[in-house]
Amino acid sequence: MTTRDFRCCSSAALWTDKTQSRQRMVCFLHSTDDERERVAATDAAAERIGLKPRPREMQRWGWVYDWTYGPNIDLRARELMIEWATSHGLRIRRDTSMYRRCLHWLSEGRCRYHCVVDGSHIQSEDPHYVALAGGSTSWMDHVTAWTRDGEPAALVSQPYGLDDRSRQALAVLAEHPAFEVEVDDNGGWYSRSTGFVVVRRA
């Protein structure tokens, strides 16, 4: 049975505990000292992994930096993302360009093929891109782009499950000389119900 503790008197609420047995969402007023320390620690690490502050008029407790979807509302997801990025020496590429979260960007440094990113989903009907992705783009969901020393280094995808078609596509992609592929079915920072796919620039 899940215990829900939704204590919020502001739109700045943040998940501070989100498990199968307990769900807690609070604002600054109702947060504990430990929760405030955790938020302060993630804020202190945000710029180190490439995140930028939100416009000052949009900043409030728990919402100072432009976190990606998932970590933007889930404190534990932030902590896991920071831990992963720091351990690999990576910085997130967080901008408004829709051409910087595709495999062309990763392999060539830019996309000349106008692959379309709808939110964080890769939507491409271009046969060239589908072939490059291993024959299917269904594994590309909640995609984030990462750099090392200013150069493209990795794409992280966290799809809701990987079907046989997606796994076959990733196996094909792993044979490409420009990429290295890592798959972890235990998931990453986005959600316990998602897989974790890292495509690195070889």
C-alpha positions as CSV (number, residue, x, y, z in Angstrom):
1,M,0.0,0.0,0.0
2,T,1.3,3.4,-1.0
3,T,1.4,6.2,1.7
4,R,0.8,9.6,0.0
5,D,2.0,12.7,1.7
6,F,1.2,15.7,-0.6
7,R,1.9,18.7,1.5
8,C,2.1,21.8,-0.6
9,C,0.9,25.3,-0.4
10,S,2.7,26.5,-3.5
11,S,3.2,25.6,-7.2
12,A,6.8,25.0,-6.3
13,A,6.2,21.5,-5.0
14,L,8.9,18.9,-5.5
15,W,8.9,15.1,-5.1
16,T,11.3,14.4,-2.3
17,D,10.4,10.8,-1.8
18,K,8.8,8.8,-4.6
19,T,8.8,5.0,-4.1
20,Q,6.3,2.2,-4.5
21,S,5.6,2.4,-0.8
22,R,5.8,6.1,-0.1
23,Q,5.1,9.3,-2.1
24,R,6.0,12.7,-0.6
25,M,5.6,16.0,-2.4
26,V,6.4,19.2,-0.6
27,C,7.0,22.9,-0.9
28,F,9.7,24.8,1.0
29,L,7.4,25.6,3.9
30,H,6.6,21.9,4.5
31,S,10.0,20.5,3.7
32,T,12.3,19.1,6.4
33,D,15.9,20.3,7.1
34,D,17.2,17.2,5.4
35,E,15.1,17.9,2.3
36,R,16.3,21.5,2.2
37,E,19.9,20.3,2.4
38,R,19.4,17.9,-0.4
39,V,17.9,20.6,-2.6
40,A,20.8,22.9,-1.8
41,A,23.3,20.2,-2.6
42,T,21.8,19.5,-6.0
43,D,21.6,23.2,-6.8
44,A,25.3,23.5,-5.9
45,A,26.1,20.8,-8.4
46,A,23.8,21.8,-11.2
47,E,26.2,24.2,-13.1
48,R,29.0,21.7,-12.7
49,I,27.1,19.3,-14.9
50,G,26.1,21.9,-17.4
51,L,22.7,23.1,-16.2
52,K,21.8,26.8,-16.4
53,P,19.7,28.9,-14.0
54,R,16.1,29.5,-15.0
55,P,15.1,33.2,-15.6
56,R,15.2,35.0,-12.2
57,E,11.4,35.7,-12.3
58,M,10.8,31.9,-12.6
59,Q,13.0,30.8,-9.8
60,R,11.7,29.5,-6.5
61,W,12.7,26.8,-4.1
62,G,13.5,23.6,-5.9
63,W,13.2,25.3,-9.3
64,V,16.3,27.4,-9.6
65,Y,17.9,25.4,-12.4
66,D,16.6,24.2,-15.8
67,W,16.5,20.5,-15.0
68,T,15.3,18.1,-17.6
69,Y,12.0,16.4,-17.5
70,G,11.9,13.9,-14.6
71,P,14.6,15.5,-12.4
72,N,12.7,18.8,-12.7
73,I,10.1,17.5,-10.2
74,D,11.9,14.6,-8.6
75,L,14.7,15.2,-6.1
76,R,16.1,11.7,-6.1
77,A,16.2,11.7,-9.9
78,R,18.4,14.9,-9.7
79,E,20.7,13.2,-7.3
80,L,21.1,10.1,-9.5
81,M,21.7,12.2,-12.6
82,I,24.4,14.3,-10.9
83,E,26.0,11.1,-9.6
84,W,26.1,9.5,-13.1
85,A,27.3,12.7,-14.9
86,T,30.0,13.4,-12.4
87,S,31.3,9.9,-12.4
88,H,31.7,10.1,-16.2
89,G,33.0,13.6,-16.4
90,L,30.0,14.8,-18.5
91,R,28.0,18.0,-18.9
92,I,24.5,18.1,-20.3
93,R,23.8,19.9,-23.5
94,R,20.8,21.9,-22.5
95,D,19.5,24.3,-25.2
96,T,16.5,24.9,-27.4
97,S,17.9,23.4,-30.6
98,M,16.0,20.3,-31.7
99,Y,19.0,19.1,-33.7
100,R,21.3,18.4,-30.8
101,R,19.9,15.2,-29.4
102,C,20.3,13.0,-32.4
103,L,22.9,10.5,-33.6
104,H,24.1,12.8,-36.3
105,W,25.0,15.4,-33.6
106,L,26.8,12.6,-31.6
107,S,28.8,11.3,-34.5
108,E,29.4,14.4,-36.6
109,G,29.1,17.3,-34.1
110,R,26.0,18.6,-35.8
111,C,22.9,17.5,-37.6
112,R,22.5,18.4,-41.3
113,Y,19.5,16.2,-41.9
114,H,16.8,18.1,-39.9
115,C,15.9,15.3,-37.6
116,V,13.0,16.5,-35.5
117,V,12.9,16.1,-31.7
118,D,9.3,16.3,-30.4
119,G,9.9,17.1,-26.7
120,S,12.5,14.5,-25.9
121,H,11.3,12.0,-28.5
122,I,13.2,11.5,-31.7
123,Q,10.7,11.6,-34.6
124,S,12.3,10.9,-37.9
125,E,10.9,9.3,-41.0
126,D,14.1,9.8,-42.9
127,P,15.3,6.3,-44.0
128,H,18.9,7.3,-43.5
129,Y,18.3,8.2,-39.8
130,V,16.2,5.1,-39.1
131,A,18.9,3.0,-40.6
132,L,21.6,4.8,-38.6
133,A,19.5,4.1,-35.4
134,G,19.6,0.4,-36.1
135,G,16.3,0.1,-38.0
136,S,14.1,1.6,-35.4
137,T,13.9,4.8,-33.3
138,S,11.5,3.4,-30.7
139,W,14.3,3.1,-28.2
140,M,14.8,6.9,-28.2
141,D,12.7,8.4,-25.5
142,H,13.5,11.0,-22.8
143,V,16.7,11.7,-24.7
144,T,19.4,13.9,-23.2
145,A,22.7,14.9,-24.9
146,W,26.0,15.1,-23.1
147,T,29.4,16.6,-23.8
148,R,32.9,16.1,-22.5
149,D,35.4,19.0,-22.9
150,G,32.8,20.8,-25.1
151,E,32.6,17.9,-27.6
152,P,29.6,15.5,-28.2
153,A,30.2,12.5,-25.9
154,A,26.9,10.6,-25.3
155,L,23.2,10.4,-25.8
156,V,21.1,8.9,-23.0
157,S,17.7,7.5,-23.7
158,Q,15.3,6.2,-21.0
159,P,12.4,4.5,-22.7
160,Y,9.4,2.8,-21.1
161,G,10.7,-0.7,-21.7
162,L,12.6,-2.2,-24.6
163,D,10.8,-4.5,-26.9
164,D,12.5,-7.0,-29.2
165,R,12.6,-4.5,-32.1
166,S,14.3,-1.9,-30.0
167,R,16.9,-4.5,-28.7
168,Q,17.6,-5.6,-32.2
169,A,18.1,-2.0,-33.3
170,L,20.5,-1.4,-30.4
171,A,22.4,-4.5,-31.3
172,V,22.8,-3.2,-34.9
173,L,23.8,0.2,-33.6
174,A,26.5,-1.3,-31.4
175,E,28.2,-2.6,-34.5
176,H,28.5,0.9,-36.0
177,P,32.2,2.1,-35.7
178,A,31.1,5.5,-34.5
179,F,29.2,4.3,-31.4
180,E,29.4,2.3,-28.2
181,V,26.1,1.1,-26.7
182,E,25.3,0.3,-23.1
183,V,21.9,-1.0,-22.0
184,D,20.8,-1.3,-18.4
185,D,17.3,-2.7,-17.8
186,N,17.4,-1.6,-14.2
187,G,16.9,2.0,-15.3
188,G,18.6,5.3,-14.7
189,W,17.4,8.5,-13.0
190,Y,14.2,9.0,-15.0
191,S,12.0,6.3,-13.5
192,R,12.1,2.9,-12.1
193,S,9.9,1.7,-14.9
194,T,12.2,2.8,-17.7
195,G,15.3,1.3,-19.2
196,F,18.7,3.1,-19.5
197,V,20.4,3.3,-22.8
198,V,23.7,5.1,-23.3
199,V,25.1,5.6,-26.8
200,R,28.7,6.9,-26.6
201,R,30.8,8.5,-29.3
202,A,33.5,5.9,-30.0
